[in-house]
Amino acid sequence: MPIEIEIDHAKRLVTAKAHGVVRLQDVLDYFEALAASGAMPYPKLFDARQLDSRLSEEDMQVLGERVRANAVHDPRGAIAAVVTTPEARTAIQRFRELGGARRPVEIFATLEGARAWLASR
């Protein structure tokens, strides 16, 4: 699975890790897993250090529609994304710009920085 998900209900935390090529359906499956488990309000640590995004502009429009539709799950938890490549940074920045979600999305270079930010919220 291109996006590995761990949901800790006791800590109310989602940890996700992207492995290799991530396509539109992978992100939609990730959203579905969060919704089905009741984890949308949880903070999310998204490790995108191994992300190879293959999302087109059309894919981003579909994701934007899904983000807006997911407003039924508000409030949604903050996202701390860890990136190490310009391509991953661009993909996360594009995601952050999708309309509809009222939650902070921050980008970090290290897991430690991302974890510290989430812990401070």
N, CA and C of each residue as an Amber inpcrd file, in Angstrom:
protein
   363
   0.8480000  -1.1830000   0.0000000   0.0000000   0.0000000   0.0000000
   0.8900000   1.2410000   0.0000000   0.6960000   2.1440000  -0.9530000
   1.5570000   3.3330000  -1.0460000   1.4790000   4.2750000   0.1520000
   0.3410000   4.2590000   0.8590000   0.2350000   5.0640000   2.0810000
  -0.0910000   4.1130000   3.2200000   0.8820000   3.9310000   4.0910000
   0.7250000   3.0720000   5.2710000   0.1450000   3.9250000   6.3970000
  -0.9100000   3.4330000   7.0360000  -1.6220000   4.2200000   8.0490000
  -1.6290000   3.4870000   9.3780000  -1.3010000   4.2270000  10.4330000
  -1.4400000   3.7130000  11.7950000  -2.3280000   4.6930000  12.5550000
  -3.4170000   4.1870000  13.0880000  -4.3450000   5.0300000  13.8400000
  -4.3000000   4.5950000  15.2950000  -3.8910000   5.5200000  16.1550000
  -3.8220000   5.2410000  17.5910000  -4.9810000   5.9890000  18.2530000
  -6.0650000   5.2450000  18.5160000  -7.2450000   5.8860000  19.1070000
  -6.9830000   6.3290000  20.5440000  -6.1320000   5.6100000  21.2620000
  -5.8220000   5.9910000  22.6410000  -5.1170000   7.3490000  22.6810000
  -4.1980000   7.5780000  21.7470000  -3.4610000   8.8460000  21.6920000
  -4.1520000   9.8690000  20.7900000  -5.2090000   9.4200000  20.0820000
  -5.9010000  10.2710000  19.1230000  -4.9090000  10.8650000  18.1250000
  -4.1550000   9.9590000  17.4690000  -3.1080000  10.3660000  16.5330000
  -3.0890000   9.4200000  15.3340000  -2.9380000  10.0140000  14.1570000
  -2.7510000   9.2440000  12.9280000  -1.3100000   9.4350000  12.4810000
  -0.6550000   8.3280000  12.1710000   0.6760000   8.3740000  11.5800000
   0.5710000   7.6960000  10.2200000   0.9740000   8.4080000   9.1870000
   0.9130000   7.8680000   7.8280000   2.2760000   8.0160000   7.1870000
   2.6230000   7.0390000   6.3400000   3.8980000   7.0810000   5.6460000
   3.6760000   6.7160000   4.1900000   4.1270000   7.6000000   3.3040000
   4.0200000   7.3590000   1.8670000   5.2550000   6.5900000   1.4030000
   5.0140000   5.5780000   0.5840000   6.0940000   4.7550000   0.0310000
   6.0110000   4.7900000  -1.4840000   6.9340000   5.4470000  -2.1380000
   6.9880000   5.4140000  -3.5970000   5.8720000   6.1910000  -4.2560000
   5.4340000   5.6740000  -5.3920000   4.4480000   6.3690000  -6.2170000
   3.0930000   6.3940000  -5.5240000   2.5520000   7.5890000  -5.3650000
   1.2330000   7.7840000  -4.7770000   0.3500000   8.4310000  -5.8390000
  -0.7590000   7.7650000  -6.1020000  -1.7080000   8.2380000  -7.1160000
  -3.0130000   8.6690000  -6.4460000  -3.9030000   9.2150000  -7.2290000
  -5.1620000   9.7430000  -6.7120000  -5.9080000   8.7150000  -5.8690000
  -6.0800000   7.5060000  -6.3660000  -6.8540000   6.5090000  -5.6310000
  -6.2240000   6.1910000  -4.2740000  -4.9010000   6.2600000  -4.1840000
  -4.2290000   6.0140000  -2.9060000  -4.6230000   7.0610000  -1.8730000
  -4.6930000   8.3180000  -2.2940000  -5.0740000   9.3930000  -1.3770000
  -6.5520000   9.2630000  -1.0020000  -7.3930000   8.9300000  -1.9810000
  -8.8120000   8.7410000  -1.6900000  -9.0170000   7.5800000  -0.7160000
  -8.2520000   6.5080000  -0.8870000  -8.3280000   5.3740000   0.0460000
  -7.8850000   5.7960000   1.4480000  -6.8620000   6.6480000   1.5260000
  -6.3930000   7.1830000   2.8100000  -7.5160000   7.9760000   3.4870000
  -8.1510000   8.8660000   2.7390000  -9.2700000   9.6390000   3.2870000
 -10.3700000   8.7140000   3.7980000 -10.6930000   7.6960000   3.0070000
 -11.7570000   6.7610000   3.3790000 -11.4060000   6.0180000   4.6650000
 -10.1610000   5.6070000   4.8000000  -9.7370000   4.9030000   6.0130000
  -9.8700000   5.8050000   7.2430000  -9.5240000   7.0740000   7.0910000
  -9.6540000   8.0160000   8.2080000 -11.1190000   8.1970000   8.5840000
 -11.9640000   8.3820000   7.5860000 -13.3890000   8.5910000   7.8540000
 -14.0100000   7.3520000   8.4910000 -13.7010000   6.1860000   7.9530000
 -14.3010000   4.9420000   8.4460000 -13.8970000   4.6330000   9.8800000
 -12.7060000   5.0620000  10.2690000 -12.2130000   4.7700000  11.6200000
 -12.5300000   5.8770000  12.6180000 -13.1270000   6.9700000  12.1480000
 -13.4280000   8.0820000  13.0330000 -12.2120000   8.9170000  13.3890000
 -11.1710000   8.8630000  12.5630000  -9.9120000   9.5410000  12.8910000
  -9.7390000  10.9020000  12.2180000 -10.7330000  11.3940000  11.5220000
 -10.5950000  12.7010000  10.8680000 -10.2300000  13.8200000  11.8550000
 -10.7780000  13.8260000  13.0730000 -10.4250000  14.9220000  13.9820000
  -9.0280000  14.8030000  14.5960000  -8.3730000  13.6710000  14.4300000
  -7.0740000  13.4570000  15.0600000  -5.9740000  14.2300000  14.3300000
  -4.9690000  14.6870000  15.0600000  -3.7830000  15.2290000  14.4000000
  -3.1290000  14.1240000  13.5680000  -2.4610000  14.5520000  12.4880000
  -1.8500000  13.5890000  11.5860000  -0.3780000  13.9180000  11.3490000
   0.4490000  12.9050000  11.5150000   1.8610000  12.9960000  11.1580000
   2.0010000  12.2690000   9.8340000   2.3030000  13.0020000   8.7720000
   2.3940000  12.4190000   7.4360000   3.8480000  12.4380000   6.9880000
   4.4570000  11.2620000   6.9430000   5.8560000  11.1110000   6.5420000
   5.9040000  10.9750000   5.0210000   6.2930000  12.0430000   4.3670000
   6.3410000  12.0730000   2.9050000   7.7730000  12.0340000   2.3930000
   8.6950000  11.5470000   3.2100000  10.1030000  11.5290000   2.7940000
  10.3390000  10.5940000   1.6180000   9.4980000   9.5870000   1.4340000
   9.6520000   8.6540000   0.3200000   8.5280000   8.8170000  -0.7030000
   7.8630000   9.9520000  -0.6680000   6.7320000  10.2220000  -1.5650000
   7.2100000  10.5050000  -2.9760000   6.5820000   9.8530000  -3.9360000
   6.7480000  10.1410000  -5.3570000   5.3430000  10.4170000  -5.8690000
   4.9270000  11.6680000  -5.8010000   3.5550000  12.0350000  -6.1500000
   3.3670000  12.0410000  -7.6570000   2.2930000  11.4160000  -8.0910000
   1.9370000  11.4060000  -9.5110000   0.5550000  12.0080000  -9.6880000
   0.2960000  13.0770000  -8.9580000  -1.0260000  13.7140000  -8.9990000
  -1.0320000  14.8370000 -10.0280000  -1.9540000  14.7430000 -10.9600000
  -2.1030000  15.7670000 -11.9940000  -2.9550000  16.9190000 -11.4490000
  -3.0830000  17.9660000 -12.2510000  -3.9540000  19.0740000 -11.8570000
  -5.3970000  18.5930000 -11.7350000  -5.8040000  17.7070000 -12.6190000
  -7.1550000  17.1440000 -12.5420000  -7.3280000  16.3420000 -11.2470000
  -6.3050000  15.5680000 -10.8900000  -6.3410000  14.8090000  -9.6320000
  -6.4900000  15.7590000  -8.4450000  -5.7700000  16.8700000  -8.4920000
  -5.8380000  17.8280000  -7.3830000  -7.2310000  18.4410000  -7.2870000
  -7.8950000  18.6380000  -8.4170000  -9.2660000  19.1440000  -8.3880000
 -10.1940000  18.1350000  -7.7200000 -10.0050000  16.8570000  -8.0330000
 -10.8090000  15.8090000  -7.4040000 -10.5430000  15.7960000  -5.8970000
  -9.2800000  15.9160000  -5.5110000  -8.9530000  15.9480000  -4.0790000
  -9.5660000  17.1610000  -3.4060000  -9.5450000  18.3010000  -4.0980000
 -10.1650000  19.5010000  -3.5400000 -11.6440000  19.2980000  -3.2800000
 -12.3260000  18.6320000  -4.2110000 -13.7460000  18.3340000  -4.0190000
 -13.9460000  17.4110000  -2.8230000 -13.0700000  16.4330000  -2.6850000
 -13.1970000  15.4900000  -1.5610000 -12.9060000  16.1950000  -0.2380000
 -11.9130000  17.0670000  -0.2170000 -11.6050000  17.8180000   1.0070000
 -12.8150000  18.6470000   1.4130000 -13.4530000  19.2990000   0.4550000
 -14.6520000  20.0830000   0.7590000 -15.7810000  19.1860000   1.2490000
 -15.9570000  18.0380000   0.6320000 -17.0120000  17.1040000   1.0500000
 -16.7430000  16.5560000   2.4540000 -15.4820000  16.4410000   2.8110000
 -15.1220000  15.9220000   4.1310000 -15.3900000  16.9190000   5.2530000
 -15.9330000  18.0770000   4.9160000 -16.2710000  19.0670000   5.9440000
 -17.2810000  18.5070000   6.9350000 -18.0020000  17.4530000   6.5540000
 -18.9420000  16.8250000   7.4880000 -18.2010000  16.2330000   8.6830000
 -16.8830000  16.0770000   8.5620000 -16.0750000  15.5130000   9.6410000
 -15.3910000  16.5930000  10.4830000 -15.7260000  17.8600000  10.2520000
 -15.0770000  18.9370000  11.0110000 -15.3990000  18.8190000  12.4900000
 -14.5170000  19.2170000  13.3530000 -13.1910000  19.7330000  13.0380000
 -12.2310000  18.5990000  12.6650000 -11.3580000  18.8970000  11.7080000
 -10.3390000  17.9410000  11.2900000  -9.0160000  18.3140000  11.9290000
  -8.2160000  17.2980000  12.2040000  -6.9610000  17.5060000  12.9190000
  -5.8620000  18.1240000  12.0720000  -4.9530000  18.7880000  12.7630000
  -3.7870000  19.3980000  12.1280000  -2.9500000  18.3320000  11.4330000
  -2.2220000  18.7600000  10.4000000  -1.3350000  17.8580000   9.6690000
   0.0840000  18.4050000   9.7420000   1.0080000  17.5410000  10.1820000
   2.4420000  17.8510000  10.1510000   3.0550000  16.9180000   9.1160000
   3.5110000  17.4750000   8.0140000   4.0890000  16.6780000   6.9320000
   5.6080000  16.8020000   6.9550000   6.2790000  15.6650000   6.7950000
   7.7420000  15.6440000   6.7780000   8.1800000  15.3740000   5.3450000
   8.9480000  16.2900000   4.7870000   9.4270000  16.1600000   3.4100000
  10.9290000  16.3890000   3.3540000  11.5580000  15.7640000   2.3570000
  12.9980000  15.9640000   2.1690000  13.3460000  16.2730000   0.7190000
  12.3440000  16.2680000  -0.1640000  12.6130000  16.5670000  -1.5760000
  11.7400000  17.7350000  -2.0250000  12.2150000  18.4690000  -3.0190000
  11.3930000  19.5610000  -3.5520000  10.0590000  19.0650000  -4.1020000
  10.0440000  17.8820000  -4.7090000   8.8120000  17.3360000  -5.2830000
   7.7850000  17.0370000  -4.1900000   8.2390000  16.4470000  -3.0990000
   7.3190000  16.1530000  -1.9900000   6.8070000  17.4480000  -1.3690000
   7.6800000  18.4300000  -1.2260000   7.2680000  19.7340000  -0.6790000
   6.1730000  20.3450000  -1.5590000   6.3760000  20.2990000  -2.8660000
   5.3950000  20.8520000  -3.7940000   4.0590000  20.1250000  -3.6690000
   4.1050000  18.8040000  -3.5820000   2.8670000  18.0240000  -3.4560000
   2.1140000  18.3980000  -2.1860000   2.8210000  18.5290000  -1.0670000
   2.1650000  18.8800000   0.1970000   1.6600000  20.3140000   0.1530000
   2.4190000  21.2250000  -0.4450000   1.9540000  22.6000000  -0.5690000
   0.6890000  22.6700000  -1.4150000   0.6360000  21.8970000  -2.4820000
  -0.5650000  21.8660000  -3.3190000  -1.7510000  21.3400000  -2.5120000
  -1.5150000  20.2980000  -1.7120000  -2.5820000  19.7600000  -0.8760000
  -3.0580000  20.8090000   0.1260000  -2.1120000  21.5220000   0.7330000
  -2.4500000  22.5360000   1.7370000  -3.3450000  23.6230000   1.1560000
  -3.2040000  23.8940000  -0.1230000  -3.9580000  24.9590000  -0.7620000
  -5.3730000  24.5420000  -1.1640000  -5.6840000  23.2530000  -1.0260000
  -7.0350000  22.7980000  -1.3580000  -8.0280000  23.4570000  -0.4140000
  -9.1170000  23.8970000  -0.9420000 -10.1130000  24.5970000  -0.1340000
 -10.9440000  23.6780000   0.7290000 -11.4940000  24.2550000   1.7730000
 -12.4820000  23.5380000   2.5480000 -12.0600000  23.0710000   3.9260000
 -10.8150000  22.7800000   4.1240000 -10.3970000  22.2580000   5.4290000
  -9.9220000  23.4130000   6.3120000 -10.4830000  23.4670000   7.4980000
 -10.0800000  24.5010000   8.4630000  -9.1860000  23.8690000   9.5030000
  -7.9400000  23.6950000   9.1280000  -6.9710000  23.0970000  10.0310000
  -5.5850000  23.4840000   9.5430000  -4.6430000  23.5770000  10.4590000
  -3.2900000  23.9160000  10.0310000  -2.5970000  22.7260000   9.3740000
  -1.8180000  23.0450000   8.3500000  -0.9600000  22.0610000   7.6860000
   0.4210000  22.6880000   7.6330000   1.3840000  22.0690000   8.3030000
   2.7510000  22.5880000   8.3260000   3.7030000  21.5620000   7.7350000
   4.7950000  22.0570000   7.1680000   5.7960000  21.2080000   6.5330000
   7.0810000  21.2670000   7.3490000   7.6650000  20.0880000   7.5570000
   8.8770000  19.9650000   8.3710000   9.9280000  19.1450000   7.6280000
  11.1870000  19.3350000   8.0140000  12.2960000  18.5730000   7.4330000
  12.5960000  17.3150000   8.2360000  12.1040000  17.2670000   9.4920000
  12.4050000  16.1140000  10.3410000  11.1500000  15.6050000  11.0460000
  11.1610000  14.3150000  11.3640000  10.0680000  13.7400000  12.1460000
   9.9970000  14.3760000  13.5250000  11.1620000  14.6510000  14.1150000
  11.1980000  15.2360000  15.4550000  10.5180000  16.6020000  15.4870000
  10.7990000  17.4210000  14.4890000  10.1620000  18.7310000  14.4070000
   8.6640000  18.6340000  14.2340000   8.2330000  17.6980000  13.4030000
   6.8030000  17.4910000  13.1750000   6.1140000  16.9990000  14.4420000
   6.7270000  16.0510000  15.1120000   6.1430000  15.5260000  16.3660000
   6.0610000  16.6120000  17.4300000   7.0960000  17.4220000  17.5490000
   7.1080000  18.4990000  18.5530000   6.0040000  19.5030000  18.2570000
   5.8160000  19.8500000  16.9860000   4.7570000  20.7980000  16.6350000
   3.3840000  20.2390000  16.9710000   3.1470000  18.9560000  16.6170000
   1.8630000  18.3530000  16.9330000   1.6400000  18.2900000  18.4350000
   2.6710000  17.9740000  19.1990000   2.5490000  17.8780000  20.6540000
   2.2370000  19.2340000  21.2810000   2.6700000  20.2980000  20.6360000
   2.4630000  21.6470000  21.1930000   1.0710000  22.1820000  20.9020000
   0.3130000  21.4980000  20.0900000  -1.0140000  21.9840000  19.6900000
  -2.0790000  21.5760000  20.6800000
